[in-house]
């Protein structure tokens, strides 16, 4: 793989956002974070990422009210981000929540609370796959 493995984390909870950033940075990944959907979309469309971790529940930002499902759909519709792996990282754990996320284009679903090893395993799997 050319260059570092780059991850975008879109998560509104500061403690979780920093925990994920710290864990993944220690695993030799470059991590960018956003606390709102609008900021996450801007980063995703202006930079290249190998993985997007996306919370389902995101707060409004100014007049923009988008949840993680809407962000996932928008990323899938954009040719620049259509093939980027997107994993939902969320406490919404009902079967219907998972189904909605997968229909929106998510590649997977990680339930909160999550184990650090679960995230690291995912990153190692994605790093190991052929380009």
Contact map, one row per residue, 1 for C-alpha under 8 A:
11110000000000000000000000000000000000000000000000000000000000000000000000000000000000000000000000000000000000000000000000000010001
11110000000000000000000000000000000000000000000000000000000000000000000000000000000000000000000000000000000000000000000000000000000
11111000000000000000000000000000000000000000000000000000000000000000000000000000000000000000000000000000000000000000000000000000000
11111100000000000000000000011100000000000000000000000000000000000000000000000000000000000000000000000000000000000000000000000000000
00111110000000000000000000011100000000000000000011000000000000000000000000000000000000000000000000000000000000000000000000000010000
00011111000000000000000000001111000000000000000111100000000000000000000000000000000000000000000000000000000000000000000000000000000
00001111100000000000000000001111000000000000000011111000000000000000000000000000000000000000000000000000000000000000000000000000000
00000111110000000000000000000011110000010011000010111000000000000000000000000000000000000000000000000000000000000000000000000000000
00000011111000001001100000000011110000010000000000011100000000000000000000000000000000000000000000000000000000000000000000000000000
00000001111100001000000000000000111110010000000000011110000000000000000000000000000000000000000000000000000000000000000000000000000
00000000111111011000000000000000111100000000000000000110010000000000000000000000000000000000000000000000000000000000000000000000000
00000000011111001000000000000000011100000000000000000010011000000000000000000000000000000000000000000000000000000000000000000000000
00000000001111111000000000000000001000000000000000000000000000000000000000000000000000000000000000000000000000000000000000000000000
00000000001111111100000000000000001000000000000000000000000000000000000000000000000000000000000000000000000000000000000000000000000
00000000000011111110000000000000000000000000000000000000000000000000000000000000000000000000000000000000000000000000000000000000000
00000000001011111111000000000000000000000000000000000000000000000000000000000000000000000000000000000000000000000000000000000000000
00000000111111111111100000000000100000000000000000000000000000000000000000000000000000000000000000000000000000000000000000000000000
00000000000001111111110000000000000000000000000000000000000000000000000000000000000000000000000000000000000000000000000000000000000
00000000000000111111111000000000000000000000000000000000000000000000000000000000000000000000000000000000000000000000000000000000000
00000000100000011111111100000000000000000000000000000000000000000000000000000000000000000000000000000000000000000000000000000000000
00000000100000001111111110000011100000000000000000000000000000000000000000000000000000000000000000000000000000000000000000000000000
00000000000000000111111111000000000000000000000000000000000000000000000000000000000000000000000000000000000000000000000000000000000
00000000000000000011111111100000000000000000000000000000000000000000000000000000000000000000000000000000000000000001000000000000000
00000000000000000001111111111110000000000000000000000000000000000000000000000000000000000000000000000000000000000000000100000000000
00000000000000000000111111111110000000000000000000000000000000000000000000000000000000000000000000000000000000000000000000000000000
00000000000000000000011111111000000000000000000000000000000000000000000000000000000000000000000000000000000000000000000000000000000
00000000000000000000001111111000000000000000000000000000000000000000000000000000000000000000000000000000000000000000000100000000000
00011000000000000000000111111100000000000000000000000000000000000000000000000000000000000000000000000000000000000000000000000000000
00011110000000000000000111111110000000000000000000000000000000000000000000000000000000000000000000000000000000000000000000000000000
00011110000000000000000110011111000000000000000000000000000000000000000000000000000000000000000000000000000000000000000000000000000
00000111100000000000100110001111100000000000000000000000000000000000000000000000000000000000000000000000000000000000000000000000000
00000111100000000000100000000111110000000000000000000000000000000000000000000000000000000000000000000000000000000000000000000000000
00000001111000001000100000000011111000010000000000000000000000000000000000000000000000000000000000000000000000000000000000000000000
00000001111100000000000000000001111110110000000000000000000000000000000000000000000000000000000000000000000000000000000000000000000
00000000011111000000000000000000111110110000000000000000010000000000000000000000000000000000000000000000000000000000000000000000000
00000000011100000000000000000000011111110000000000000000011110000000000000000000000000000000000000000000000000000000000000000000000
00000000010000000000000000000000011111111000000000000000011110001111001000000000000000000000000000000000000000000000000000000000000
00000000000000000000000000000000000111111100000000000000000010010100000000000000000000000000000000000000000000000000000000000000000
00000000000000000000000000000000011111111110000000000000000000000000000000000000000000000000000000000000000000000000000000000000000
00000001110000000000000000000000111111111111000000000000000000000000000000000000000000000000000000000000000000000000000000000000000
00000000000000000000000000000000000011111111100000000000000000000000001000100000000000000000000000000000000000000000000000000000000
00000000000000000000000000000000000001111111110000000000000000000000000000000000000000000000000000000000000000000000000000000000000
00000001000000000000000000000000000000111111111000000000000000000000000000000000000000000000000000000000000000000000000000000000000
00000001000000000000000000000000000000011111111110000000000000000000000000100000100000000000000000000000000000000000000000000000000
00000000000000000000000000000000000000001111111100000000000000000000000000000001100000000000000000000000000000000000000000000000000
00000000000000000000000000000000000000000111111100000000000000000000000000000000000000000000000000000000000000000000000000000000000
00000000000000000000000000000000000000000011111110000000000000000000000000000000000000000000000000000000000000000000000000000000000
00000100000000000000000000000000000000000001111111000000000000000000000000000000000000000000000000000000000000000000000000000000000
00001111000000000000000000000000000000000001001111110000000000000000000000000000000100000000000000000000000000000000000000000000000
00001110000000000000000000000000000000000000000111110000000000000000000000000000000110000000000000000000000000000000000000000000000
00000111000000000000000000000000000000000000000011111000000000000000000000000000000111100000000000000000000000000000000000000000000
00000011110000000000000000000000000000000000000011111100000000000000000000000000000111100000000000000000000000000000000000000000000
00000011110000000000000000000000000000000000000000111110000000000000000000000000000001111000000000000000000000000000000000000000000
00000000111000000000000000000000000000000000000000011111000000000001000100000000000001111100000000000000000000000000000000000000000
00000000011100000000000000000000000000000000000000001111110000000001000000000000000000011100000000000000000000000000000000000000000
00000000000000000000000000000000000000000000000000000111110000000011100000000000000000011101000000000000000000000000000000000000000
00000000000000000000000000000000000000000000000000000011111000000011000000000000000000000100000000000000000000000000000000000000000
00000000001100000000000000000000001110000000000000000011111100000111000000000000000000000000000000000000000000000000000000000000000
00000000000100000000000000000000000110000000000000000000111110001110000000000000000000000000000000000000000000000000000000000000000
00000000000000000000000000000000000110000000000000000000011111111100000000000000000000000000000000000000000000000000000000000000000
00000000000000000000000000000000000111000000000000000000001111111000000000000000000000000000000000000000000000000000000000000000000
00000000000000000000000000000000000000000000000000000000000111111000000000000000000000000000000000000000000000000000000000000000000
00000000000000000000000000000000000000000000000000000000000111111000000000000000000000000000000000000000000000000000000000000000000
00000000000000000000000000000000000001000000000000000000000111111100000000000000000000000000000000000000000000000000000000000000000
00000000000000000000000000000000000010000000000000000000001111111110000000000000000000000000000000000000000000000000000000000000000
00000000000000000000000000000000000011000000000000000000011100011111011000000000000000000000000000000000000000000000000000000000000
00000000000000000000000000000000000010000000000000000001111000001111111000000000000000000000000000000000000000000000000000000000000
00000000000000000000000000000000000010000000000000000111110000000111111100000000000000010000000000000000000000000000000000000000000
00000000000000000000000000000000000000000000000000000001000000000011111110000000000000000000000000011001000000000000000000000000000
00000000000000000000000000000000000000000000000000000000000000000111111111000000000000000000000000000001000000000000000000000000000
00000000000000000000000000000000000010001000000000000000000000000111111111100000000000000000000000000000000000000000000000000000000
00000000000000000000000000000000000000000000000000000100000000000001111111110000000001000000000000001001110000000000000000000000000
00000000000000000000000000000000000000000000000000000000000000000000111111111000000000000000000000000001100000000000000000000000000
00000000000000000000000000000000000000000000000000000000000000000000011111111100000000000000000000000000000000000000000000000000000
00000000000000000000000000000000000000001001000000000000000000000000001111111100110000000000000000000000000000000000000000000000000
00000000000000000000000000000000000000000000000000000000000000000000000111111110111000000000000000000001100000000000000000000000000
00000000000000000000000000000000000000000000000000000000000000000000000011111110110000000000000000000000000000000000000000000000000
00000000000000000000000000000000000000000000000000000000000000000000000001111111110000000000000000000000000000000000000000000000000
00000000000000000000000000000000000000000000000000000000000000000000000000011111111000000000000000000000000000000000000000000000000
00000000000000000000000000000000000000000000100000000000000000000000000000000111111000000000000000000000000000000000000000000000000
00000000000000000000000000000000000000000001100000000000000000000000000000111111111100000000000000000000000000000000000000000000000
00000000000000000000000000000000000000000000000000000000000000000000000000111111111100000000000000000000000000000000000000000000000
00000000000000000000000000000000000000000000000000000000000000000000000000010011111110000000000000000000000000000000000000000000000
00000000000000000000000000000000000000000000000011110000000000000000000000000000111111000000000000000000000000000000000000000000000
00000000000000000000000000000000000000000000000001110000000000000000000000000000001111100000000000000000011000000000000000000000000
00000000000000000000000000000000000000000000000000111100000000000000000100000000000111110000000000000000111100000000000000000000000
00000000000000000000000000000000000000000000000000111100000000000000000000000000000011111000000000000000011111000000000000000000000
00000000000000000000000000000000000000000000000000001111000000000001000000000000000001111100000000001000010111000000000000000000000
00000000000000000000000000000000000000000000000000001111000000000000000000000000000000111110000000000000000011110000000000000000000
00000000000000000000000000000000000000000000000000000111100000000000000000000000000000011111100000000000000011110000000000000000000
00000000000000000000000000000000000000000000000000000000000000000000000000000000000000001111100000000000000000111000000000000000000
00000000000000000000000000000000000000000000000000000001000000000000000000000000000000000111110010000000000000110000000000000000000
00000000000000000000000000000000000000000000000000000000000000000000000000000000000000000111111011000000000000100000000000000000000
00000000000000000000000000000000000000000000000000000000000000000000000000000000000000000001111111000000000000000000000000000000000
00000000000000000000000000000000000000000000000000000000000000000000000000000000000000000000111111100000000000000000000000000000000
00000000000000000000000000000000000000000000000000000000000000000000000000000000000000000000011111110000000000000000000000000000000
00000000000000000000000000000000000000000000000000000000000000000000000000000000000000000001111111111000000000000000000000000000000
00000000000000000000000000000000000000000000000000000000000000000000000000000000000000000000111111111100000010000000000000000000000
00000000000000000000000000000000000000000000000000000000000000000000000000000000000000000000001111111110000000000000000000000000000
00000000000000000000000000000000000000000000000000000000000000000000100000000000000000000000000111111111000000000000000000000000000
00000000000000000000000000000000000000000000000000000000000000000000100100000000000000010000000011111111110010000000000000000000000
00000000000000000000000000000000000000000000000000000000000000000000000000000000000000000000000001111111111100000000000000000000000
00000000000000000000000000000000000000000000000000000000000000000000000000000000000000000000000000111111110000000000000000000000000
00000000000000000000000000000000000000000000000000000000000000000000110110010000000000000000000000011111110000000000000000000000000
00000000000000000000000000000000000000000000000000000000000000000000000110010000000001000000000000001111111000000000000000000000000
00000000000000000000000000000000000000000000000000000000000000000000000100000000000011110000000000001111111110000000000000000000000
00000000000000000000000000000000000000000000000000000000000000000000000000000000000011100000000000000100111110000000000000000000000
00000000000000000000000000000000000000000000000000000000000000000000000000000000000001110000000000000100011111000000000000000000000
00000000000000000000000000000000000000000000000000000000000000000000000000000000000000111100000001001000011111100000000000000000000
00000000000000000000000000000000000000000000000000000000000000000000000000000000000000111100000000000000000111110100000000000000000
00000000000000000000000000000000000000000000000000000000000000000000000000000000000000001111100000000000000011111100000000000000000
00000000000000000000000000000000000000000000000000000000000000000000000000000000000000001111000000000000000001111100000000000000000
00000000000000000000000000000000000000000000000000000000000000000000000000000000000000000010000000000000000000111110000000000000000
00000000000000000000000000000000000000000000000000000000000000000000000000000000000000000000000000000000000001111111011000000000000
00000000000000000000000000000000000000000000000000000000000000000000000000000000000000000000000000000000000000001111111000000000000
00000000000000000000001000000000000000000000000000000000000000000000000000000000000000000000000000000000000000000111111100000000000
00000000000000000000000000000000000000000000000000000000000000000000000000000000000000000000000000000000000000000011111110000000000
00000000000000000000000000000000000000000000000000000000000000000000000000000000000000000000000000000000000000000111111111000000000
00000000000000000000000000000000000000000000000000000000000000000000000000000000000000000000000000000000000000000111111111100000000
00000000000000000000000100100000000000000000000000000000000000000000000000000000000000000000000000000000000000000001111111110000000
00000000000000000000000000000000000000000000000000000000000000000000000000000000000000000000000000000000000000000000111111111000000
00000000000000000000000000000000000000000000000000000000000000000000000000000000000000000000000000000000000000000000011111111100000
00000000000000000000000000000000000000000000000000000000000000000000000000000000000000000000000000000000000000000000001111111110000
00000000000000000000000000000000000000000000000000000000000000000000000000000000000000000000000000000000000000000000000111111111000
00000000000000000000000000000000000000000000000000000000000000000000000000000000000000000000000000000000000000000000000011111111100
00000000000000000000000000000000000000000000000000000000000000000000000000000000000000000000000000000000000000000000000001111111100
10001000000000000000000000000000000000000000000000000000000000000000000000000000000000000000000000000000000000000000000000111111100
00000000000000000000000000000000000000000000000000000000000000000000000000000000000000000000000000000000000000000000000000011111110
00000000000000000000000000000000000000000000000000000000000000000000000000000000000000000000000000000000000000000000000000001111111
00000000000000000000000000000000000000000000000000000000000000000000000000000000000000000000000000000000000000000000000000000001111
10000000000000000000000000000000000000000000000000000000000000000000000000000000000000000000000000000000000000000000000000000000111
